[in-house]
Amino acid sequence: MADATEPQEPHRASRRLGVALWSLAAAILLVAIWGTLRGAGPTNRAAPTPLAPPTLLPEIAATNQPVLASAPAPRSLATSRPARRTPTAAPTAAARPVQYWIRFGPTEDLREVEALVARLSQSYAVVGRILTSDRQAGFRVVATPLRLRSAAEERRRTLAAVGIEASVVSDGDGSYRLDLGVFDSPSAAETRARQVRARGYPAVVQPNRVPVYTVVVGPAREAVALAIARTLQASGFAPTISRRP
């Protein structure tokens, strides 16, 4: 029995060695194939197609000069702006008729002025305005005021006895004074003041100011203004006519 199994052991070992060699050869072959495929990968890619050179027009190709693209012509500013509108003339207002002011005075008689203004308003349908001012009219001599009217009256009688006329006037604050008259010149007024002082009574010279009145009538049209002027001239005034601005 021992002799029958000994020849089989070398046969089995030989078979194992053969299988191992085939496995090794197959592995080497696979490695070789894999390496070949990896190395050939980039070379198998398609190469990029080179760009074709630009096609030149016949006349440019002859000179072989570079071509510059022409920029579009700039638009004219004049054509881009809206058309300027011509201002429309405003409707012309109707021309105002020419009118005039009529002026007369000054005068000291307020009652006469008021009556004349009322007459003009009724006759010509115009308005008259009375303007008040004052002016110097001579020189007045007055004595110093006294608290009692009886004392002022006693002085008046004393002066009248020697030919100096005077009147007692109230100052409006409860006092009274002697009014010794109005004189045209300052020298005449000063002479009277010295006469009063010579009798022992103080006296002074003052400018005599009186209110005066000026009237402005209108505005009125030319024909009416001329008619008003004639009416004023007939009443003793010298009117002036001025055009209304």
RODO-2510 file (C-alpha; in nm, 4 decimals, decimal comma):
residues 245
     n   res          X          Y          Z
     1     m     0,0000     0,0000     0,0000
     2     a     0,2910     0,2335     0,0748
     3     d     0,4313     0,1882    -0,2735
     4     a     0,1000     0,2788    -0,4484
     5     t     0,0685     0,6356    -0,2961
     6     e     0,4240     0,7542    -0,3463
     7     p     0,4036     0,8100    -0,7247
     8     q     0,0899     1,0325    -0,6877
     9     e     0,2536     1,3086    -0,4740
    10     p     0,4957     1,4366    -0,7409
    11     h     0,2130     1,4466    -0,9917
    12     r     0,0020     1,6724    -0,7672
    13     a     0,2897     1,9073    -0,6983
    14     s     0,3520     1,9422    -1,0696
    15     r    -0,0106     2,0372    -1,1279
    16     r     0,0003     2,3061    -0,8581
    17     l     0,3129     2,4559    -1,0065
    18     g     0,1544     2,4707    -1,3494
    19     v    -0,1542     2,6509    -1,2183
    20     a     0,0637     2,8998    -1,0337
    21     l     0,2655     2,9745    -1,3449
    22     w    -0,0500     3,0277    -1,5533
    23     s    -0,1911     3,2620    -1,2891
    24     l     0,1304     3,4608    -1,2826
    25     a     0,1403     3,4831    -1,6603
    26     a    -0,2222     3,5997    -1,6681
    27     a    -0,1515     3,8664    -1,4083
    28     i     0,1511     3,9952    -1,6011
    29     l    -0,0553     4,0068    -1,9163
    30     l    -0,3318     4,2042    -1,7450
    31     v    -0,0809     4,4506    -1,6032
    32     a     0,0762     4,4944    -1,9454
    33     i    -0,2632     4,5546    -2,1075
    34     w    -0,3626     4,8055    -1,8394
    35     g    -0,0357     4,9954    -1,8778
    36     t    -0,0776     5,0080    -2,2538
    37     l    -0,4272     5,1426    -2,2279
    38     r    -0,3265     5,4121    -1,9731
    39     g    -0,0336     5,5345    -2,1776
    40     a    -0,2360     5,5554    -2,4981
    41     g    -0,5244     5,7566    -2,3385
    42     p    -0,4015     6,1165    -2,4015
    43     t    -0,2786     6,0377    -2,7481
    44     n    -0,6208     5,9121    -2,8473
    45     r    -0,7914     6,2536    -2,7704
    46     a    -0,8863     6,4646    -3,0675
    47     a    -0,6497     6,7573    -3,1222
    48     p    -0,8152     7,1034    -3,1198
    49     t    -0,8963     7,2337    -3,4617
    50     p    -0,6833     7,5421    -3,5390
    51     l    -0,8777     7,8617    -3,6189
    52     a    -0,8900     7,9519    -3,9780
    53     p    -0,7107     8,2762    -4,0653
    54     p    -0,9454     8,5682    -4,1368
    55     t    -1,0487     8,6078    -4,4948
    56     l    -0,9273     8,9392    -4,6348
    57     l    -1,1090     9,1400    -4,8963
    58     p    -0,9222     9,1466    -5,2299
    59     e    -0,8130     9,5111    -5,2016
    60     i    -0,7003     9,4669    -4,8386
    61     a    -0,5318     9,1353    -4,9001
    62     a    -0,3125     9,2985    -5,1627
    63     t    -0,1680     9,5433    -4,9089
    64     n    -0,1579     9,2886    -4,6287
    65     q    -0,2388     9,5671    -4,3753
    66     p    -0,4430     9,5163    -4,0584
    67     v    -0,8042     9,6195    -4,0783
    68     l    -0,9584     9,8408    -3,8094
    69     a    -1,3275     9,8272    -3,7501
    70     s    -1,4804    10,1672    -3,8138
    71     a    -1,6797    10,3162    -3,5256
    72     p    -2,0292    10,4384    -3,5991
    73     a    -2,0472    10,8090    -3,6714
    74     p    -2,1556    11,0095    -3,3649
    75     r    -2,5049    11,1459    -3,3744
    76     s    -2,5310    11,5171    -3,4075
    77     l    -2,6384    11,6907    -3,0877
    78     a    -2,8430    11,9302    -3,2903
    79     t    -3,0611    11,6500    -3,4187
    80     s    -3,0970    11,4876    -3,0748
    81     r    -3,2261    11,8045    -2,9040
    82     p    -3,5948    11,8811    -2,9238
    83     a    -3,6843    12,1750    -3,1378
    84     r    -3,6936    12,4980    -2,9409
    85     r    -4,0422    12,6303    -2,9076
    86     t    -4,1035    12,9875    -2,9993
    87     p    -4,2700    13,1568    -2,7025
    88     t    -4,6217    13,2527    -2,7737
    89     a    -4,6826    13,6189    -2,7227
    90     a    -4,9197    13,6908    -2,4387
    91     p    -5,2413    13,8506    -2,5405
    92     t    -5,2014    14,2264    -2,5317
    93     a    -5,4226    14,3853    -2,2718
    94     a    -5,6390    14,6690    -2,3818
    95     a    -5,4546    14,9980    -2,3520
    96     r    -5,5596    15,1957    -2,0456
    97     p    -5,7005    15,5344    -2,1375
    98     v    -5,4797    15,8291    -2,0519
    99     q    -5,5931    15,9984    -1,7315
   100     y    -5,4860    16,3079    -1,5399
   101     w    -5,4608    16,4415    -1,1846
   102     i    -5,5809    16,7938    -1,1034
   103     r    -5,4195    16,9725    -0,8082
   104     f    -5,4933    17,3095    -0,6495
   105     g    -5,4000    17,4972    -0,3301
   106     p    -5,2680    17,5459    -0,0729
   107     t    -5,5316    17,7529     0,0998
   108     e    -5,6149    17,8212     0,4641
   109     d    -5,9932    17,8153     0,4236
   110     l    -6,0934    17,4559     0,5014
   111     r    -6,4655    17,5241     0,4637
   112     e    -6,4218    17,6625     0,1141
   113     v    -6,2091    17,3610     0,0161
   114     e    -6,4638    17,1084     0,1467
   115     a    -6,7489    17,2791    -0,0357
   116     l    -6,5525    17,2877    -0,3621
   117     v    -6,4577    16,9169    -0,3388
   118     a    -6,8223    16,8216    -0,2863
   119     r    -6,9221    17,0330    -0,5869
   120     l    -6,6632    16,8685    -0,8155
   121     s    -6,7650    16,5201    -0,7013
   122     q    -7,1289    16,5876    -0,7801
   123     s    -7,0633    16,7523    -1,1187
   124     y    -6,7856    16,5278    -1,2596
   125     a    -6,8065    16,2045    -1,0536
   126     v    -6,4465    16,2382    -0,9340
   127     v    -6,2880    16,2002    -0,5931
   128     g    -6,0998    16,4839    -0,4258
   129     r    -5,8461    16,4254    -0,1505
   130     i    -5,7626    16,7031     0,0956
   131     l    -5,3991    16,7077     0,2101
   132     t    -5,3128    16,9005     0,5264
   133     s    -4,9831    17,0694     0,6038
   134     d    -4,8727    17,3901     0,7755
   135     r    -4,6729    17,6979     0,6894
   136     q    -4,5315    17,9957     0,8670
   137     a    -4,7470    18,3070     0,8488
   138     g    -4,5716    18,5909     1,0355
   139     f    -4,4497    18,6166     1,3940
   140     r    -4,6661    18,6011     1,7064
   141     v    -4,5991    18,7761     2,0395
   142     v    -4,7247    18,5933     2,3517
   143     a    -4,6864    18,6405     2,7260
   144     t    -4,5947    18,3664     2,9678
   145     p    -4,8945    18,1570     3,0870
   146     l    -5,0815    18,2125     3,4133
   147     r    -5,2717    17,9549     3,6179
   148     l    -5,5769    18,1808     3,6741
   149     r    -5,7844    18,3407     3,4033
   150     s    -5,8616    18,6366     3,6343
   151     a    -5,4912    18,7148     3,6597
   152     a    -5,4556    18,7050     3,2808
   153     e    -5,7572    18,9380     3,2443
   154     e    -5,6072    19,1867     3,4924
   155     r    -5,2844    19,2048     3,2859
   156     r    -5,4821    19,2540     2,9659
   157     r    -5,6602    19,5552     3,1171
   158     t    -5,3340    19,7027     3,2424
   159     l    -5,1736    19,6808     2,8980
   160     a    -5,4859    19,8106     2,7225
   161     a    -5,4649    20,1234     2,9423
   162     v    -5,1310    20,2125     2,7800
   163     g    -5,2405    20,1262     2,4216
   164     i    -5,1209    19,7661     2,3948
   165     e    -5,4015    19,5412     2,2765
   166     a    -5,4067    19,1748     2,3810
   167     s    -5,6477    18,8829     2,4171
   168     v    -5,6660    18,6030     2,6725
   169     v    -5,6339    18,2515     2,5248
   170     s    -5,6400    17,9078     2,6873
   171     d    -5,3456    17,6746     2,6392
   172     g    -5,5649    17,3680     2,6823
   173     d    -5,3838    17,2510     2,9967
   174     g    -5,5753    17,4784     3,2376
   175     s    -5,3430    17,7764     3,1970
   176     y    -5,4034    18,1129     3,0250
   177     r    -5,1821    18,3511     2,8364
   178     l    -5,1961    18,6855     2,6605
   179     d    -5,1851    18,6837     2,2820
   180     l    -5,0386    19,0169     2,1735
   181     g    -5,0865    18,9743     1,7981
   182     v    -4,9161    18,8554     1,4766
   183     f    -4,6646    19,0707     1,2897
   184     d    -4,5304    19,0398     0,9377
   185     s    -4,1640    19,0899     1,0293
   186     p    -3,9602    18,9650     1,3221
   187     s    -3,8422    19,3176     1,3990
   188     a    -4,1977    19,4470     1,4410
   189     a    -4,2797    19,1519     1,6642
   190     e    -3,9725    19,2116     1,8778
   191     t    -4,0670    19,5803     1,9220
   192     r    -4,4048    19,4836     2,0661
   193     a    -4,2424    19,2245     2,2954
   194     r    -4,0080    19,4892     2,4403
   195     q    -4,3060    19,7180     2,5111
   196     v    -4,4759    19,4435     2,7089
   197     r    -4,1584    19,3575     2,9007
   198     a    -4,1188    19,7268     2,9870
   199     r    -4,4490    19,6966     3,1792
   200     g    -4,3093    19,4105     3,3862
   201     y    -4,4696    19,1212     3,1967
   202     p    -4,2556    18,8524     3,0248
   203     a    -4,3195    18,8181     2,6474
   204     v    -4,1608    18,6163     2,3659
   205     v    -4,1691    18,6062     1,9830
   206     q    -4,2682    18,2801     1,8127
   207     p    -4,3092    18,1787     1,4461
   208     n    -4,6774    18,1764     1,3650
   209     r    -4,7677    17,8466     1,1897
   210     v    -5,1109    17,7897     1,0398
   211     p    -5,2666    17,4827     0,8715
   212     v    -5,3072    17,4923     0,4948
   213     y    -5,4964    17,2581     0,2615
   214     t    -5,4110    17,1217    -0,0816
   215     v    -5,6591    16,9232    -0,2912
   216     v    -5,5853    16,6472    -0,5457
   217     v    -5,8746    16,5506    -0,7747
   218     g    -5,8950    16,2548    -1,0138
   219     p    -5,7863    16,0655    -1,1996
   220     a    -6,0005    16,1832    -1,4897
   221     r    -5,9869    16,1737    -1,8668
   222     e    -5,8496    16,4700    -2,0520
   223     a    -6,1825    16,6308    -2,1378
   224     v    -6,3052    16,6006    -1,7772
   225     a    -5,9729    16,7253    -1,6379
   226     l    -5,9901    17,0378    -1,8543
   227     a    -6,3492    17,1050    -1,7453
   228     i    -6,2496    17,0709    -1,3774
   229     a    -5,9591    17,3094    -1,4314
   230     r    -6,1910    17,5742    -1,5780
   231     t    -6,4250    17,5380    -1,2791
   232     l    -6,1357    17,5878    -1,0364
   233     q    -6,0087    17,8918    -1,2223
   234     a    -6,3539    18,0469    -1,2001
   235     s    -6,3362    17,9915    -0,8192
   236     g    -6,0092    18,1833    -0,7923
   237     f    -5,7609    17,8907    -0,7873
   238     a    -5,4695    17,8185    -1,0179
   239     p    -5,4876    17,4393    -1,0772
   240     t    -5,2154    17,2229    -1,2261
   241     i    -5,2775    16,9149    -1,4425
   242     s    -5,0372    16,6177    -1,4479
   243     r    -5,0597    16,2922    -1,6404
   244     r    -5,1190    15,9777    -1,4410
   245     p    -4,8176    15,7416    -1,4686
***
